[in-house]
Amino acid sequence: MIEYITALSQVIRKPLVMRHTPIHIQLEPTTFCNLNCKMCGRSKYFSSSQHLGLEQFSRILKQIQPKKITLSGVGEPFMNPDLPEMVRLAKAQGCSVNTTTNCTLLTPELCDRIVQSGLDLVKISLDSATSETYRTIRGEDRFEQVLDGVRTLTAAKKRLGRSKPFIRFNYVMSKDNYHEIGQTVELAHTLGVDAIYFQPLELVGIEERYDLLVGDLRYEDFEREVAQALHLSRTLRLNTNLHRIAAMLPTYWKKYQMDTRREDGRICILPWFSAYVTVEGFIRPCCSFSQTMNADMGNIFETDMPDIWNGEKYQQFRKLIRNGKRPYPICQNCVPQTLRDIMRLSDILPGFLK
């Protein structure tokens, strides 16, 4: 508990030098992936792939001693055969653990291992309610395979008498799928999924795909679909963040148009409690930097984490953010979540950190 109180104090005060290593890390277990999704820059920025080893994972865990871990990054986490053991090790140290998956590899045996590992939250990347739209976005039709994976994981929880992991859909909204937001709410309800987190597109780094991902999408159509899906989710009592999407749609629309003008005065709080760790051990401010090296703060396999966390690069980054600056293009196109946002979303999306 003391770590959370300290982190809260630091988020509020925003010092340049921190008293504790980050309480949350997003750790990349692999850069291998079995899909090639059109909104992902992996194929553009990665020419080779690798897994994080158990020994490396243990070293990171020992150095940072986080309270929450998000085991995901550029690749498909379950392509790393050691992922369930990583979860088990982290849980043994008292961590809350979540991961993201495209849900194409969830065999009955793996689902049993996932449930038995103690994983708190699994976020299933599903951006469609039909096979056709799935194929358009993901490059091949594995829609039914994903649904079977959800059913298999749910069955494993029931058979083993466990309430976890909490199962959530993650839905990235684009011109190809905005019209299926409501259908996906219905699908999640039918499958017994606990919640859906709807995500705006991130176009920084893949600007050349604007026509492919946004194209002729109209604000009025987007707004209508969000409003209808929000009403449906409330009727079905399915937890989502659609209320926030609806309330902030004008701001998110600027993001879709690559309009970096922001008038809401939001200041990112992640540099005071969270860090992103790549499979190679590089420390970056957040997952938005997963595909760029220009914000490396240091490497945890070469430098102790406290020295990186309180190093000159991190202090300068915090100073700029604290002063309302947005030092990188990815920051300029971001709609950062405030402490209030995170606390509210955590109430309806357990384990939430994105």
Long-range contacts (C-beta under 8 A, 24 or more apart in sequence): 3-67, 4-67, 7-272, 7-273, 8-339, 10-272, 10-273, 11-269, 11-272, 11-273, 11-339, 12-339, 14-269, 14-272, 14-318, 14-322, 15-272, 15-318, 16-315, 16-318, 16-319, 16-322, 17-310, 17-315, 18-272, 18-309, 18-310, 21-63, 21-64, 21-65, 21-66, 21-305, 21-306, 21-309, 22-64, 22-66, 22-273, 22-274, 22-275, 22-309, 23-66, 23-67, 23-68, 23-273, 23-274, 24-66, 24-67, 24-68, 24-69, 24-70, 24-273, 24-274, 24-275, 24-353, 25-60, 25-64, 25-66, 25-68, 25-69, 25-70, 25-274, 25-275, 25-276, 25-277, 26-69, 26-70, 26-72, 26-73, 26-274, 26-275, 26-276, 26-277, 26-286, 26-287, 26-353, 26-354, 27-52, 27-57, 27-60, 27-69, 27-70, 27-71, 27-73, 27-277, 28-52, 28-72, 28-73, 28-74, 28-75, 28-276, 28-277, 28-278, 28-279, 28-290, 29-57, 29-71, 29-72, 29-73, 29-75, 29-77, 29-80, 29-82, 29-83, 29-86, 29-99, 29-279, 30-73, 30-75, 30-76, 30-77, 30-79, 30-80, 30-279, 31-73, 31-74, 31-75, 31-279, 32-75, 32-76, 32-79, 32-80, 33-74, 33-75, 33-76, 33-79, 33-102, 34-76, 34-79, 34-102, 34-104, 34-105, 35-76, 35-102, 35-104, 35-138, 35-139, 35-140, 35-142, 36-138, 36-139, 37-137, 37-138, 37-139, 38-136, 38-137, 38-138, 38-139, 38-209, 38-212, 38-213, 39-137, 39-172, 39-174, 39-201, 39-202, 39-206, 39-209, 39-213, 40-74, 41-205, 41-206, 41-291, 42-74, 42-75, 42-291, 44-205, 44-206, 44-291, 45-205, 45-291, 45-292, 46-74, 46-291, 49-75, 50-279, 50-280, 51-79, 51-80, 51-82, 51-279, 52-80, 52-82, 52-86, 52-279, 53-82, 54-82, 54-85, 54-86, 54-89, 56-281, 56-301, 57-82, 57-86, 57-89, 58-89, 59-300, 59-301, 60-277, 60-281, 60-300, 61-89, 61-90, 61-93, 61-95, 63-300, 63-304, 63-305, 64-275, 64-277, 64-300, 64-305, 65-93, 66-95, 67-94, 67-95, 67-96, 68-95, 68-96, 68-97, 68-98, 68-353, 69-95, 69-96, 69-97, 69-98, 70-98, 70-99, 70-100, 70-287, 70-353, 70-354, 71-97, 71-98, 71-99, 72-98, 72-99, 72-100, 72-101, 72-123, 73-276, 73-278, 73-279, 73-287, 73-290, 74-290, 74-291, 75-279, 76-101, 76-102, 76-104, 76-105, 77-101, 78-105, 78-106, 78-110, 79-105, 84-110, 84-113, 84-114, 84-116, 84-117, 84-119, 85-117, 87-114, 87-117, 87-118, 87-119, 88-117, 88-118, 91-117, 91-118, 91-119, 96-120, 96-351, 97-121, 98-122, 98-123, 98-165, 98-351, 98-353, 99-123, 100-124, 100-125, 100-170, 101-125, 102-138, 102-142, 102-146, 103-145, 103-146, 103-149, 103-150, 104-142, 104-145, 104-146, 104-149, 105-149, 106-149, 106-152, 106-153, 107-152, 108-152, 108-155, 108-156, 111-149, 111-152, 111-153, 111-155, 111-156, 112-156, 112-160, 114-153, 114-156, 114-165, 115-153, 115-156, 115-157, 115-160, 115-162, 115-164, 115-165, 116-160, 118-164, 119-164, 119-165, 120-164, 120-165, 120-166, 120-350, 120-351, 121-164, 121-165, 121-166, 121-167, 121-168, 121-350, 121-351, 122-153, 122-165, 122-166, 122-167, 122-168, 123-168, 123-169, 123-170, 123-197, 124-149, 124-150, 124-167, 124-168, 124-169, 124-170, 124-193, 125-169, 125-170, 125-172, 126-169, 126-170, 126-171, 126-184, 127-171, 127-172, 127-173, 127-174, 127-176, 127-177, 128-176, 128-177, 128-180, 128-184, 129-180, 129-183, 129-184, 129-186, 129-187, 130-180, 130-183, 133-176, 133-177, 133-180, 136-176, 137-174, 137-176, 137-177, 147-191, 150-191, 150-193, 151-191, 154-191, 154-192, 166-194, 166-195, 166-350, 166-351, 167-192, 167-193, 167-194, 168-193, 168-194, 168-195, 168-196, 168-197, 168-349, 169-193, 169-195, 169-196, 169-197, 170-196, 170-197, 170-199, 171-196, 171-197, 171-198, 171-199, 172-199, 172-200, 172-201, 173-198, 173-199, 173-200, 173-201, 173-222, 174-201, 174-213, 174-214, 174-217, 175-213, 175-214, 175-215, 175-216, 175-217, 176-213, 178-217, 178-221, 178-222, 178-225, 179-221, 179-225, 181-225, 181-226, 181-228, 181-229, 181-242, 182-225, 182-228, 182-229, 182-232, 184-229, 185-229, 185-232, 185-233, 185-236, 185-238, 185-240, 186-232, 186-236, 188-238, 189-236, 189-238, 193-238, 194-239, 194-350, 195-238, 195-239, 195-240, 195-348, 195-349, 196-233, 196-238, 196-239, 196-240, 196-241, 197-240, 197-241, 197-349, 197-352, 197-354, 198-240, 198-241, 198-242, 198-245, 200-245, 200-252, 200-255, 200-256, 200-335, 201-255, 201-256, 202-288, 202-330, 202-333, 203-255, 203-256, 203-258, 203-333, 204-258, 204-288, 204-329, 204-330, 204-333, 205-291, 205-292, 205-330, 207-258, 210-258, 214-256, 214-257, 217-256, 219-249, 219-253, 222-249, 222-253, 223-249, 239-348, 239-349, 240-348, 241-345, 241-348, 241-349, 244-341, 244-344, 244-345, 248-335, 251-335, 252-335, 255-333, 255-334, 255-335, 258-333, 260-326, 260-329, 260-332, 260-333, 262-326, 262-335, 265-324, 266-335, 266-336, 266-338, 267-321, 267-322, 267-324, 267-336, 267-338, 268-321, 268-331, 268-334, 268-336, 269-336, 269-337, 269-338, 269-339, 269-342, 270-336, 271-314, 271-317, 271-318, 271-321, 272-318, 274-353, 275-309, 283-308, 283-309, 285-317, 287-354, 288-330, 288-331, 288-334, 289-328, 289-330, 292-330, 294-328, 295-328
